[in-house]
Amino acid sequence: TDEVRRRVAQWPRRLPPGGLREAVVTHFAEPFAASRPFSAWTTTGFGAAIHVDSADLIGRTILVSGRWEPSVGTCVQALLRPGDSFLDVGANIGYYTLLAARCVGAGGFVRAFEPSLTLWMALRANLAANGLADDIALRVAVLDKDGSVVVLEGPAANRGVTRVVGADQAAAGQAGFGSAVAAVPLDVAAAGLPPYRPLTIKMDIEGAERAASEGLERLVAAVEEVALIIEITPARLTGDGVPRAVGEDEVARAVSAGSDRGGSDTGEAQWLFDLADRQRMTIWLIPNGYSAAQRFRSRPQPPVPVEAPVRGDDMRRYPP
């Protein structure tokens, strides 16, 4: 039964952190969970209930280890305090939304944004299962302008690569398109955000981060204290629109190219460096990747500065 498979897949969690646990998860638990996919309720390492699909990379990783992106999650926990604010842009099934809600408590402000109908419904169910109001999850695409876009659903094996495209691309007849969804700038989507509270924004919207940068910067400028956790990766689609794997070396090259101060708009991260200059923010790199070694590592990697800090107190709680 699914319950038996869930227990078997989660068994390695009982092992102490370290090489043995990582090896058992990598070579036994994850292949077992992927071999005959099932869905089940499980518990995260921070104690939240979450419904996962073992066919999906994110769901399966949480199922067997209790965590997703351990180095990023450690930074989120280090940044957030009771009463803080958190925006989860590209929330997927809500792992970071649930983590943030635990950190900021009832007095905090949390909003989650997810354009995919399938993922948004799962997100709302996970919020409800943890006693959180499901209306904090908004089904919108965060971009720079109001409008409408179409959701390109990711494959069952990795819902995390779901993205949005313009109606003109959808009209081209590519397979996999879902329903249309409203697009709004982040400063509009986050209406009601208290400007006087420390704010952490996690943004992972599959290459659309730059397309959402104007609304992001307006929001950053309006809030007294802000930390951004933003995914920066090279383009991950082949010419025919099929997602491809991205190596960690490519990510490193993207960031190093973005740090080129020559004035040209080169590098995947250049827009982020420009934003940081204007808003006097410090940039840190959080080592992250999706190999088994990265996903199941027992000791999260601390963030490291990408360049000399503009002002030393900008990231007052770093490193965690």
Backbone bond lengths (Angstrom), bond angles and torsions (degrees), N, CA, C in turn:
res aa  C-N    CA-C-N  psi(-1)  N-CA   C-N-CA  omega(-1)  CA-C   N-CA-C  phi
1 T - - - 1.462 - - 1.526 109.93 -
2 D 1.344 115.14 167.40 1.462 119.67 177.90 1.525 111.45 -61.91
3 E 1.333 116.64 -35.69 1.460 119.49 -179.71 1.532 111.32 -65.53
4 V 1.317 116.92 -40.47 1.463 120.07 177.47 1.524 110.35 -64.72
5 R 1.322 117.07 -43.80 1.466 120.19 179.58 1.534 110.87 -63.57
6 R 1.338 115.83 -37.68 1.465 118.52 177.69 1.532 110.80 -61.36
7 R 1.314 116.87 -45.37 1.463 120.18 -178.48 1.525 111.75 -64.41
8 V 1.316 116.51 -40.39 1.464 119.77 178.58 1.525 110.46 -64.76
9 A 1.339 116.83 -44.47 1.466 120.77 -178.44 1.524 111.73 -64.17
10 Q 1.332 116.89 -31.96 1.459 120.84 -177.46 1.527 113.47 -89.43
11 W 1.320 117.98 -8.12 1.454 120.46 -175.71 1.523 114.11 -52.62
12 P 1.357 120.07 -41.11 1.473 119.12 -178.04 1.527 113.98 -61.78
13 R 1.316 118.36 -16.32 1.466 119.09 178.00 1.526 111.32 -61.33
14 R 1.325 117.06 -22.11 1.462 120.57 -179.47 1.521 112.64 -73.71
15 L 1.314 116.38 -18.25 1.459 120.51 -179.65 1.527 110.17 -74.67
16 P 1.319 117.79 148.67 1.467 119.49 177.19 1.526 110.10 -66.13
17 P 1.336 116.69 149.38 1.468 119.34 177.78 1.525 111.21 -56.52
18 G 1.316 114.56 141.50 1.464 118.73 178.86 1.508 111.77 147.80
19 G 1.314 115.64 -170.46 1.454 121.47 -173.93 1.511 114.05 -62.71
20 L 1.341 117.84 -38.78 1.459 120.08 -179.81 1.523 110.94 -63.25
21 R 1.306 115.82 -46.44 1.468 119.43 179.60 1.519 110.91 -61.79
22 E 1.314 117.24 -45.42 1.459 120.88 179.52 1.521 110.66 -59.26
23 A 1.340 117.04 -41.40 1.463 120.86 -178.66 1.521 111.40 -67.55
24 V 1.325 117.68 -42.23 1.462 120.99 -179.57 1.526 110.77 -65.80
25 V 1.326 116.61 -42.23 1.464 120.22 178.22 1.529 110.37 -63.14
26 T 1.331 116.02 -45.17 1.464 120.74 -175.34 1.522 112.75 -68.50
27 H 1.331 116.97 -43.52 1.458 120.68 -171.04 1.534 114.43 -99.11
28 F 1.322 116.70 -11.94 1.462 119.14 179.46 1.528 112.94 -125.38
29 A 1.327 117.66 -60.30 1.466 120.43 -170.48 1.526 112.41 -64.43
30 E 1.329 117.18 -48.38 1.463 117.97 -178.21 1.530 112.13 -66.99
31 P 1.344 120.08 -47.73 1.468 118.31 176.36 1.523 112.90 -58.33
32 F 1.324 117.58 -36.77 1.459 120.85 178.34 1.522 110.75 -63.56
33 A 1.339 117.15 -45.68 1.466 120.61 -179.00 1.521 111.80 -66.02
34 A 1.333 117.08 -31.28 1.460 120.54 -178.50 1.522 112.75 -82.50
35 S 1.328 117.92 -22.63 1.463 120.99 -172.60 1.527 112.79 -68.95
36 R 1.311 116.46 -37.43 1.471 121.36 176.97 1.515 107.39 -134.00
37 P 1.348 117.11 84.52 1.464 121.03 -171.91 1.527 112.86 -56.99
38 F 1.317 114.83 145.19 1.460 122.70 177.73 1.517 108.22 -151.93
39 S 1.309 116.22 164.12 1.463 120.84 175.49 1.517 108.65 -113.83
40 A 1.320 116.14 148.91 1.459 120.22 -176.25 1.512 110.13 -164.05
41 W 1.311 115.59 157.01 1.464 121.31 169.27 1.522 107.84 -82.54
42 T 1.320 116.14 137.63 1.455 120.93 176.28 1.517 108.02 -139.63
43 T 1.322 116.11 -175.17 1.461 121.65 -178.59 1.515 109.39 -125.93
44 T 1.320 116.48 135.74 1.456 120.75 177.34 1.528 109.83 -76.19
45 G 1.310 115.56 168.24 1.450 119.96 177.77 1.512 113.64 -63.80
46 F 1.348 117.53 -20.82 1.466 120.03 177.98 1.527 112.11 -99.11
47 G 1.347 116.55 10.32 1.453 120.28 169.50 1.508 117.67 94.63
48 A 1.315 118.94 8.78 1.464 121.29 179.71 1.521 110.80 -90.28
49 A 1.321 116.84 143.46 1.463 121.65 173.22 1.522 108.75 -78.82
50 I 1.336 116.45 138.12 1.456 120.16 -179.27 1.523 109.07 -150.33
51 H 1.327 116.52 137.28 1.457 121.93 179.75 1.520 108.55 -95.01
52 V 1.328 116.51 126.90 1.460 121.10 -174.28 1.518 110.89 -128.77
53 D 1.320 114.74 159.72 1.459 123.50 174.32 1.523 106.81 -114.60
54 S 1.319 117.83 122.21 1.466 119.49 -175.52 1.519 113.07 -71.99
55 A 1.338 117.88 -10.78 1.461 119.77 175.18 1.521 111.35 -74.90
56 D 1.320 116.75 -23.27 1.457 122.61 -174.63 1.529 110.77 -90.74
57 L 1.315 117.52 138.99 1.458 121.94 -176.97 1.525 111.87 -56.79
58 I 1.327 117.38 -47.89 1.461 120.37 -178.00 1.520 110.61 -66.58
59 G 1.328 116.68 -49.53 1.459 120.29 -179.23 1.511 112.71 -60.48
60 R 1.321 116.62 -42.16 1.467 120.77 -178.68 1.527 110.97 -67.18
61 T 1.328 117.11 -39.33 1.459 120.62 179.37 1.525 110.98 -63.54
62 I 1.333 116.30 -43.36 1.466 120.12 177.32 1.523 110.18 -64.92
63 L 1.321 116.91 -40.23 1.468 120.96 -178.26 1.522 111.61 -58.78
64 V 1.320 117.37 -48.44 1.457 119.31 -172.30 1.524 113.40 -86.32
65 S 1.333 116.94 -21.61 1.469 118.94 -175.05 1.523 114.00 -119.91
66 G 1.338 116.93 -19.97 1.458 120.40 -176.32 1.508 113.70 83.57
67 R 1.347 117.30 0.55 1.467 120.25 -175.56 1.525 111.22 -137.76
68 W 1.322 114.61 161.95 1.451 121.93 171.50 1.528 106.84 -136.95
69 E 1.314 117.13 132.45 1.462 122.68 -178.98 1.536 110.84 46.15
70 P 1.324 117.56 69.60 1.466 120.59 -172.16 1.527 115.02 -56.30
71 S 1.315 117.79 -36.98 1.464 119.10 -179.64 1.518 111.64 -69.11
72 V 1.338 116.74 -38.14 1.460 120.71 177.95 1.525 110.05 -69.12
73 G 1.326 116.82 -44.58 1.449 120.38 179.81 1.517 112.58 -59.92
74 T 1.329 117.01 -37.92 1.463 121.07 177.81 1.520 110.89 -63.13
75 C 1.333 116.67 -38.34 1.463 120.15 178.09 1.526 111.41 -67.88
76 V 1.325 117.23 -40.90 1.468 120.30 177.27 1.526 109.87 -58.65
77 Q 1.322 116.75 -46.12 1.460 120.59 179.82 1.526 111.65 -64.05
78 A 1.325 117.14 -35.96 1.458 120.85 -179.89 1.521 112.14 -69.50
79 L 1.323 116.40 -33.11 1.460 120.61 -177.51 1.523 113.28 -78.68
80 L 1.316 117.48 -38.25 1.462 120.93 -169.68 1.519 112.43 -86.11
81 R 1.328 114.76 140.37 1.456 123.66 175.40 1.529 108.49 -130.49
82 P 1.333 117.58 160.51 1.475 119.19 177.43 1.524 111.49 -53.08
83 G 1.340 114.88 133.12 1.457 120.95 179.81 1.510 115.10 90.79
84 D 1.346 118.64 -8.10 1.459 121.97 178.69 1.528 111.04 -72.48
85 S 1.333 114.67 175.23 1.462 121.89 177.02 1.521 109.90 -115.10
86 F 1.343 115.81 150.51 1.463 121.19 -179.39 1.516 108.93 -146.11
87 L 1.328 116.47 132.32 1.458 122.79 174.43 1.518 108.41 -117.59
88 D 1.325 116.56 125.47 1.460 122.83 -179.56 1.526 107.58 -107.58
89 V 1.319 116.04 98.12 1.467 121.99 -175.54 1.526 108.11 -97.75
90 G 1.327 115.43 108.65 1.456 121.55 -169.75 1.512 108.08 89.16
91 A 1.335 116.10 62.17 1.471 121.84 -167.28 1.515 113.97 -79.11
92 N 1.340 118.15 -18.44 1.458 120.99 -176.64 1.531 109.14 55.31
93 I 1.328 119.44 -130.95 1.468 120.92 -177.48 1.528 112.57 -88.10
94 G 1.344 116.69 -0.05 1.456 118.82 169.68 1.509 117.74 103.80
95 Y 1.322 119.01 17.00 1.468 120.08 -178.72 1.525 111.15 -56.39
96 Y 1.341 116.58 -50.64 1.462 118.99 -178.44 1.527 112.10 -72.70
97 T 1.312 117.28 -31.04 1.462 119.75 176.34 1.521 110.37 -62.05
98 L 1.326 116.62 -45.31 1.461 120.94 178.87 1.526 111.25 -66.07
99 L 1.331 117.31 -40.82 1.453 121.19 178.43 1.528 110.32 -61.55
100 A 1.330 116.30 -46.45 1.462 120.12 -179.16 1.519 111.49 -63.97
101 A 1.335 116.99 -40.98 1.461 120.34 179.76 1.521 111.06 -60.00
102 R 1.329 117.06 -37.58 1.466 120.91 176.33 1.527 110.47 -65.28
103 C 1.318 117.11 -38.29 1.462 121.16 -175.70 1.525 112.49 -74.20
104 V 1.339 118.10 -43.01 1.467 120.29 -173.36 1.520 112.69 -87.44
105 G 1.334 117.55 -19.90 1.455 120.76 177.01 1.516 113.83 72.75
106 A 1.326 114.81 -173.74 1.464 120.43 -175.76 1.520 112.33 -65.02
107 G 1.318 117.76 -24.09 1.456 120.59 -179.43 1.511 114.14 -86.60
108 G 1.314 117.55 -1.16 1.459 121.08 -178.94 1.517 112.40 -89.54
109 F 1.324 114.77 178.17 1.472 122.43 -179.18 1.519 107.57 -124.82
110 V 1.330 117.20 119.70 1.469 121.86 -179.22 1.519 109.08 -130.63
111 R 1.334 115.87 133.12 1.457 121.72 172.51 1.521 108.54 -136.06
112 A 1.334 115.73 143.49 1.460 121.94 -179.98 1.518 109.10 -126.49
113 F 1.318 117.04 137.96 1.461 122.66 -177.45 1.525 109.22 -124.65
114 E 1.329 116.42 124.95 1.455 121.61 -178.21 1.527 109.12 -147.46
115 P 1.355 118.15 121.10 1.467 119.90 -177.21 1.519 115.19 -80.67
116 S 1.321 118.36 -27.21 1.469 120.93 -176.96 1.521 110.58 -71.28
117 L 1.319 116.73 128.31 1.466 120.44 179.18 1.525 110.64 -62.54
118 T 1.329 117.04 -42.69 1.468 121.03 -179.15 1.524 110.88 -61.61
119 L 1.321 117.07 -47.94 1.459 120.67 -178.40 1.522 111.41 -71.42
120 W 1.323 116.90 -36.95 1.471 120.45 178.85 1.523 111.20 -62.49
121 M 1.319 117.61 -40.97 1.464 120.35 178.06 1.531 110.73 -65.19
122 A 1.341 117.12 -40.58 1.465 120.38 176.64 1.521 110.83 -64.95
123 L 1.322 116.50 -39.72 1.457 121.75 177.69 1.523 111.28 -59.66
124 R 1.318 116.63 -47.63 1.469 120.70 179.94 1.532 111.09 -62.24
125 A 1.329 116.96 -40.43 1.464 120.00 178.88 1.525 110.91 -63.74
126 N 1.324 116.87 -39.28 1.460 120.09 179.66 1.528 111.53 -69.03
127 L 1.310 116.72 -36.08 1.466 119.50 175.92 1.531 110.40 -64.34
128 A 1.323 115.95 -46.64 1.463 120.28 -178.89 1.524 111.32 -61.61
129 A 1.328 117.12 -37.81 1.465 120.95 -179.16 1.520 112.27 -65.45
130 N 1.316 116.44 -19.34 1.460 120.83 -179.80 1.528 112.43 -107.18
131 G 1.327 115.68 15.65 1.452 119.97 176.68 1.512 114.40 73.40
132 L 1.335 117.23 20.84 1.462 121.61 179.47 1.513 110.04 -102.65
133 A 1.307 116.75 146.72 1.457 121.16 179.63 1.516 110.05 -65.64
134 D 1.338 117.00 125.56 1.459 118.65 -176.91 1.523 112.78 -74.09
135 D 1.341 117.46 -8.59 1.460 118.24 178.99 1.531 112.73 -78.58
136 I 1.335 118.34 -1.15 1.458 118.79 172.64 1.521 110.98 -78.01
137 A 1.337 117.28 -10.14 1.460 122.56 177.61 1.523 109.06 -97.83
138 L 1.315 117.33 116.99 1.456 122.49 -176.89 1.521 109.62 -110.13
139 R 1.325 115.89 131.75 1.462 119.73 177.85 1.527 109.63 -89.20
140 V 1.309 115.36 87.88 1.464 122.80 177.95 1.520 108.66 -143.77
141 A 1.323 115.38 159.32 1.457 121.73 170.79 1.520 107.31 -100.99
142 V 1.312 117.81 126.44 1.460 121.79 -180.00 1.520 108.86 -87.82
143 L 1.353 115.50 112.49 1.458 122.82 177.63 1.523 107.87 -139.03
144 D 1.318 118.59 -170.73 1.452 120.14 -175.13 1.523 114.39 -85.20
145 K 1.329 117.46 -20.09 1.460 119.98 -174.97 1.519 110.73 -130.82
146 D 1.334 115.07 150.99 1.457 119.66 172.13 1.524 108.72 -66.06
147 G 1.309 116.16 146.01 1.451 120.03 178.55 1.503 111.06 165.05
148 S 1.317 115.53 -152.46 1.450 121.70 -179.78 1.525 109.08 -139.77
149 V 1.319 116.06 137.58 1.458 121.50 177.30 1.525 108.28 -132.10
150 V 1.319 115.50 171.95 1.459 121.08 -178.55 1.519 108.87 -116.43
151 V 1.317 116.17 138.75 1.457 121.62 -177.85 1.526 110.05 -85.47
152 L 1.324 116.33 129.64 1.458 122.45 171.87 1.523 106.42 -102.98
153 E 1.316 116.74 102.14 1.457 121.42 -174.96 1.529 110.92 -67.82
154 G 1.321 115.20 137.55 1.452 120.54 175.05 1.518 110.45 -72.26
155 P 1.332 118.12 163.00 1.468 121.31 179.02 1.523 110.74 -67.06
156 A 1.319 115.97 160.11 1.462 120.62 179.92 1.516 112.19 -57.50
157 A 1.327 117.05 -28.39 1.461 120.80 -178.89 1.522 112.91 -74.62
158 N 1.334 117.68 -17.16 1.465 120.80 179.36 1.519 109.66 -159.52
159 R 1.311 115.87 82.38 1.468 120.67 178.04 1.517 111.58 -64.46
160 G 1.319 116.30 -16.83 1.450 120.05 -178.27 1.512 114.55 -65.56
161 V 1.341 119.03 -15.19 1.464 120.40 178.41 1.526 112.15 -93.62
162 T 1.332 117.17 11.72 1.465 120.70 172.65 1.525 109.21 -57.29
163 R 1.318 116.53 137.47 1.459 120.53 -179.48 1.513 110.30 -144.24
164 V 1.323 116.11 173.49 1.465 120.23 178.29 1.518 109.46 -116.51
165 V 1.334 115.67 150.58 1.460 122.33 178.85 1.514 108.66 -137.38
166 G 1.314 115.42 163.68 1.455 120.39 177.40 1.518 111.62 -72.03
167 A 1.319 115.21 161.13 1.460 120.41 -178.58 1.521 112.09 -60.96
168 D 1.352 117.53 -29.57 1.453 120.22 -179.77 1.525 111.18 -66.58
169 Q 1.339 116.76 -37.38 1.457 119.81 177.03 1.524 111.03 -69.89
170 A 1.321 116.74 -38.09 1.461 120.09 178.49 1.519 110.99 -63.95
171 A 1.328 116.13 -34.97 1.455 120.03 -178.81 1.523 112.49 -68.55
172 A 1.331 116.14 -16.32 1.463 119.71 179.88 1.517 112.62 -70.03
173 G 1.332 115.93 -10.69 1.454 119.58 172.58 1.502 116.57 90.81
174 Q 1.335 118.40 18.28 1.458 119.39 176.88 1.523 110.32 -66.25
175 A 1.319 116.21 146.19 1.459 120.70 178.41 1.518 110.71 -75.80
176 G 1.330 115.57 154.22 1.456 120.52 173.25 1.506 115.78 98.23
177 F 1.329 118.01 1.55 1.448 119.26 -178.28 1.517 110.92 -76.97
178 G 1.310 115.15 139.70 1.454 121.02 176.19 1.513 110.37 -102.14
179 S 1.303 115.88 -148.44 1.451 120.97 -176.17 1.523 111.64 -83.51
180 A 1.331 114.31 164.59 1.458 119.78 175.88 1.524 109.20 -74.63
181 V 1.329 115.30 154.08 1.458 120.65 179.59 1.519 108.18 -144.62
182 A 1.324 116.60 150.52 1.455 120.99 179.98 1.521 110.81 -70.10
183 A 1.326 116.02 143.38 1.460 122.70 174.45 1.523 108.18 -111.79
184 V 1.334 116.36 133.77 1.459 121.32 -179.84 1.527 109.82 -141.55
185 P 1.339 117.89 150.39 1.468 120.21 174.56 1.530 110.19 -68.22
186 L 1.325 116.38 153.96 1.452 120.01 -175.31 1.521 112.44 -64.05
187 D 1.323 117.82 -38.16 1.469 119.05 -179.02 1.521 111.51 -65.96
188 V 1.329 117.22 -25.69 1.467 120.77 175.70 1.526 110.25 -81.60
189 A 1.331 116.44 -42.71 1.466 120.69 -179.83 1.522 111.80 -61.88
190 A 1.340 117.10 -30.45 1.470 121.35 -176.34 1.522 112.33 -93.54
191 A 1.318 117.25 29.21 1.463 121.02 178.94 1.521 110.65 -54.17
192 G 1.320 115.76 136.50 1.452 120.72 -179.48 1.511 114.23 94.55
193 L 1.331 117.36 -3.72 1.459 121.60 -179.58 1.532 110.10 -65.31
194 P 1.320 119.00 127.05 1.477 120.55 177.84 1.531 111.03 -69.50
195 P 1.328 120.01 118.00 1.466 121.03 -175.06 1.518 114.22 -72.94
196 Y 1.324 117.34 -14.02 1.463 120.62 -175.32 1.525 112.74 -93.40
197 R 1.321 119.04 -4.47 1.457 121.81 -179.76 1.528 110.61 -96.48
198 P 1.332 118.27 146.29 1.472 119.53 172.40 1.524 110.35 -57.41
199 L 1.312 116.10 135.08 1.464 122.22 -175.39 1.514 110.25 -122.22
200 T 1.327 116.55 133.53 1.460 122.65 170.64 1.524 108.44 -116.54
201 I 1.312 116.16 130.90 1.467 121.85 178.72 1.514 108.57 -117.43
202 K 1.332 116.94 122.33 1.456 121.65 171.88 1.522 107.49 -104.63
203 M 1.317 117.03 121.95 1.462 121.04 -177.57 1.521 110.04 -125.76
204 D 1.314 116.18 118.51 1.465 122.46 178.45 1.522 106.65 -143.24
205 I 1.336 115.93 89.45 1.461 120.07 -173.48 1.529 111.78 -125.43
206 E 1.321 114.50 37.16 1.466 122.22 167.50 1.524 114.42 52.59
207 G 1.310 115.12 56.34 1.448 120.15 174.53 1.511 115.11 89.86
208 A 1.339 118.31 -6.26 1.460 121.16 179.95 1.524 112.02 -93.23
209 E 1.341 117.68 6.41 1.459 120.55 -176.85 1.533 111.78 -57.21
210 R 1.327 115.68 -44.06 1.461 117.98 -179.62 1.530 110.72 -65.99
211 A 1.322 117.04 -35.11 1.469 120.44 179.25 1.515 112.19 -68.62
212 A 1.320 117.53 -12.64 1.465 121.61 178.31 1.526 111.56 -106.90
213 S 1.327 117.51 8.59 1.462 120.70 -168.65 1.523 113.97 -70.93
214 E 1.336 118.79 -30.83 1.465 119.54 -177.80 1.518 111.21 -66.91
215 G 1.332 116.93 -48.47 1.453 119.92 177.16 1.513 111.70 -64.32
216 L 1.332 116.23 -35.69 1.460 120.90 176.86 1.519 110.51 -61.44
217 E 1.316 117.50 -46.30 1.458 119.86 -176.97 1.530 111.65 -68.50
218 R 1.313 117.91 -37.02 1.466 119.32 176.35 1.527 110.79 -60.82
219 L 1.320 116.15 -39.33 1.460 120.17 179.22 1.523 110.64 -68.55
220 V 1.330 116.80 -43.69 1.464 120.93 178.69 1.528 110.53 -58.13
221 A 1.322 116.40 -42.14 1.466 120.68 -178.39 1.527 112.32 -67.71
222 A 1.332 117.26 -24.19 1.467 120.86 -175.78 1.522 113.45 -90.18
223 V 1.332 117.45 -11.33 1.464 121.39 -176.22 1.523 109.06 -109.70
224 E 1.322 116.27 142.33 1.459 120.59 -173.01 1.525 112.97 -68.58
225 E 1.316 118.12 -40.24 1.467 121.11 -175.11 1.524 109.26 -137.89
226 V 1.338 116.80 120.21 1.457 121.05 -172.95 1.530 110.85 -135.52
227 A 1.327 115.38 140.58 1.464 122.36 168.55 1.524 107.38 -124.51
228 L 1.322 117.11 134.16 1.458 122.35 179.47 1.522 109.39 -112.17
229 I 1.327 115.50 134.00 1.468 121.11 171.72 1.524 105.65 -120.04
230 I 1.320 116.46 105.10 1.462 121.84 -169.90 1.524 109.71 -125.99
231 E 1.338 115.50 131.45 1.458 119.97 176.50 1.517 109.78 -77.23
232 I 1.308 116.16 127.74 1.461 122.34 175.19 1.518 107.64 -123.32
233 T 1.318 116.94 112.20 1.458 121.29 177.16 1.515 109.32 -137.80
234 P 1.313 117.90 158.58 1.458 120.57 173.96 1.524 110.40 -66.06
235 A 1.328 115.58 168.39 1.457 119.90 175.90 1.517 109.23 -56.60
236 R 1.342 115.67 137.31 1.463 118.37 -173.06 1.524 112.03 -118.74
237 L 1.308 116.95 24.53 1.459 119.25 179.94 1.519 110.17 -120.44
238 T 1.310 115.98 141.61 1.448 120.40 173.60 1.525 108.34 -78.62
239 G 1.308 116.38 176.64 1.451 119.98 -178.14 1.515 113.94 -59.36
240 D 1.335 117.82 -28.72 1.460 118.96 -179.23 1.528 112.35 -94.62
241 G 1.337 116.71 14.06 1.452 120.10 175.18 1.513 115.34 84.87
242 V 1.323 117.31 6.56 1.466 120.32 -179.20 1.522 109.04 -86.61
243 P 1.352 118.00 129.09 1.471 119.23 178.85 1.528 110.92 -60.08
244 R 1.316 116.02 142.60 1.449 120.74 176.20 1.530 109.13 -123.47
245 A 1.312 116.08 163.03 1.457 120.33 179.21 1.521 109.93 -73.68
246 V 1.329 115.97 148.01 1.453 121.63 177.40 1.518 108.62 -121.46
247 G 1.302 116.77 124.49 1.453 120.31 179.33 1.517 111.81 -79.16
248 E 1.328 116.28 156.43 1.452 120.45 -179.25 1.528 111.33 -64.22
249 D 1.345 117.64 -27.91 1.447 119.44 177.90 1.519 111.22 -65.83
250 E 1.347 116.64 -32.63 1.458 119.96 177.32 1.516 110.99 -66.57
251 V 1.322 116.57 -39.37 1.454 120.44 177.36 1.523 110.18 -62.53
252 A 1.319 116.31 -44.03 1.460 120.36 179.34 1.530 110.94 -61.03
253 R 1.344 116.46 -41.40 1.465 119.57 178.65 1.520 111.18 -65.34
254 A 1.347 116.48 -37.10 1.454 119.67 179.93 1.518 111.18 -62.93
255 V 1.326 116.70 -42.22 1.454 120.44 -179.19 1.520 110.81 -70.52
256 S 1.327 116.93 -43.44 1.463 119.27 -179.12 1.526 110.60 -65.53
257 A 1.327 117.48 -35.69 1.466 120.19 176.70 1.509 110.36 -65.92
258 G 1.337 115.78 -37.23 1.459 119.41 179.16 1.512 112.68 -67.03
259 S 1.341 117.64 -22.63 1.457 119.93 -178.47 1.531 112.43 -84.68
260 D 1.324 116.90 -0.06 1.462 120.88 176.48 1.526 108.89 -66.30
261 R 1.316 117.51 118.44 1.461 120.82 -175.82 1.518 111.53 -94.76
262 G 1.318 117.88 25.51 1.454 120.29 -176.53 1.513 115.19 -73.16
263 G 1.321 117.86 -6.52 1.454 120.53 177.05 1.509 113.91 96.89
264 S 1.319 118.81 -16.55 1.454 120.04 178.88 1.514 109.71 -84.67
265 D 1.314 116.39 153.71 1.465 121.41 -178.03 1.523 109.35 -85.15
266 T 1.322 115.58 69.21 1.460 120.55 -178.91 1.507 109.12 -115.80
267 G 1.322 116.06 156.75 1.453 119.54 177.87 1.518 111.15 90.14
268 E 1.319 114.96 140.89 1.454 120.61 -178.43 1.519 112.35 -62.56
269 A 1.331 117.31 -25.74 1.461 120.84 -173.95 1.523 113.31 -105.50
270 Q 1.330 118.66 8.08 1.463 119.38 -174.00 1.526 112.38 -58.56
271 W 1.326 116.71 -41.59 1.471 119.02 -179.24 1.520 111.43 -60.12
272 L 1.334 116.68 -34.92 1.453 120.51 -178.79 1.524 111.07 -71.58
273 F 1.338 117.37 -38.39 1.449 120.07 176.01 1.527 110.32 -65.12
274 D 1.307 117.20 -38.86 1.464 120.35 178.05 1.527 110.72 -64.35
275 L 1.318 116.72 -43.16 1.474 120.70 177.18 1.522 110.29 -60.33
276 A 1.330 116.33 -43.95 1.461 120.03 -179.39 1.530 111.31 -62.88
277 D 1.323 117.14 -37.92 1.467 120.42 176.83 1.521 110.95 -61.98
278 R 1.326 115.69 -47.37 1.471 119.27 -176.94 1.516 112.21 -66.01
279 Q 1.326 116.14 -37.58 1.461 120.30 -175.98 1.529 113.00 -97.36
280 R 1.329 117.41 5.70 1.459 123.04 177.91 1.529 111.08 54.04
281 M 1.309 114.66 58.55 1.458 121.80 178.74 1.525 110.08 -115.55
282 T 1.307 115.75 155.33 1.456 122.74 176.55 1.522 109.37 -96.47
283 I 1.324 117.39 137.47 1.462 121.54 179.48 1.524 109.93 -103.23
284 W 1.318 115.05 130.81 1.455 122.92 175.11 1.523 108.29 -122.84
285 L 1.305 116.12 147.79 1.460 121.82 176.22 1.525 108.99 -102.32
286 I 1.317 117.06 123.22 1.458 121.78 174.58 1.526 107.30 -96.17
287 P 1.320 119.09 110.60 1.471 120.27 179.05 1.529 110.17 -58.87
288 N 1.308 116.30 128.73 1.465 120.07 -177.24 1.514 108.72 -154.96
289 G 1.306 115.99 151.66 1.455 120.78 178.34 1.509 109.47 -169.87
290 Y 1.324 116.76 172.98 1.454 120.13 -173.47 1.526 112.99 -118.92
291 S 1.325 115.91 14.82 1.460 118.50 170.15 1.523 107.91 -71.74
292 A 1.321 117.10 161.75 1.464 120.11 178.16 1.523 110.71 -58.99
293 A 1.328 117.24 -37.65 1.462 120.62 -179.34 1.517 111.99 -60.99
294 Q 1.341 116.38 -37.38 1.458 120.29 179.50 1.526 111.59 -77.58
295 R 1.328 116.78 -43.11 1.469 119.97 -175.09 1.519 112.75 -68.83
296 F 1.330 116.88 -30.93 1.461 119.67 -172.98 1.528 113.58 -111.28
297 R 1.306 117.16 12.91 1.464 119.39 -179.17 1.528 110.25 -65.00
298 S 1.311 116.89 137.91 1.464 121.97 -176.96 1.517 112.20 -76.75
299 R 1.316 116.75 -30.59 1.457 120.51 -178.08 1.521 109.88 -112.03
300 P 1.336 117.69 108.65 1.465 120.18 178.55 1.521 111.16 -59.41
301 Q 1.325 115.62 148.71 1.461 120.69 179.09 1.522 109.50 -89.44
302 P 1.322 118.75 133.56 1.467 120.80 -179.77 1.521 111.17 -73.92
303 P 1.330 117.15 155.32 1.466 119.90 176.92 1.521 110.68 -70.03
304 V 1.323 115.43 153.66 1.463 120.78 179.32 1.525 108.12 -129.40
305 P 1.339 117.88 145.30 1.469 119.87 179.78 1.517 110.77 -68.14
306 V 1.325 115.94 137.54 1.462 120.82 178.47 1.524 110.36 -84.38
307 E 1.313 116.79 -32.85 1.456 121.35 178.17 1.522 107.58 -147.21
308 A 1.309 117.58 171.93 1.463 120.77 -179.43 1.523 109.57 -59.95
309 P 1.326 118.32 134.12 1.465 120.88 -179.34 1.521 111.80 -58.41
310 V 1.341 115.28 141.05 1.456 120.46 175.37 1.520 109.25 -73.06
311 R 1.320 115.60 -41.09 1.456 121.25 177.90 1.514 107.01 -146.68
312 G 1.303 118.02 123.49 1.446 122.79 -167.52 1.504 115.44 -60.82
313 D 1.346 118.21 -25.34 1.467 118.75 -174.94 1.525 113.15 -97.23
314 D 1.335 117.58 8.52 1.466 119.21 -176.81 1.516 111.73 -62.96
315 M 1.326 117.90 -39.34 1.458 121.70 179.04 1.514 107.17 -111.05
316 R 1.317 117.50 73.16 1.457 123.35 -165.72 1.523 112.91 -62.01
317 R 1.327 118.40 -21.86 1.449 119.16 -176.30 1.521 112.38 -105.55
318 Y 1.329 117.30 7.25 1.452 119.93 179.38 1.521 109.78 -97.16
319 P 1.330 120.52 150.66 1.469 123.64 -10.35 1.515 110.80 -75.06
320 P 1.337 117.78 159.01 1.468 120.16 -176.13 1.525 110.81 -68.15
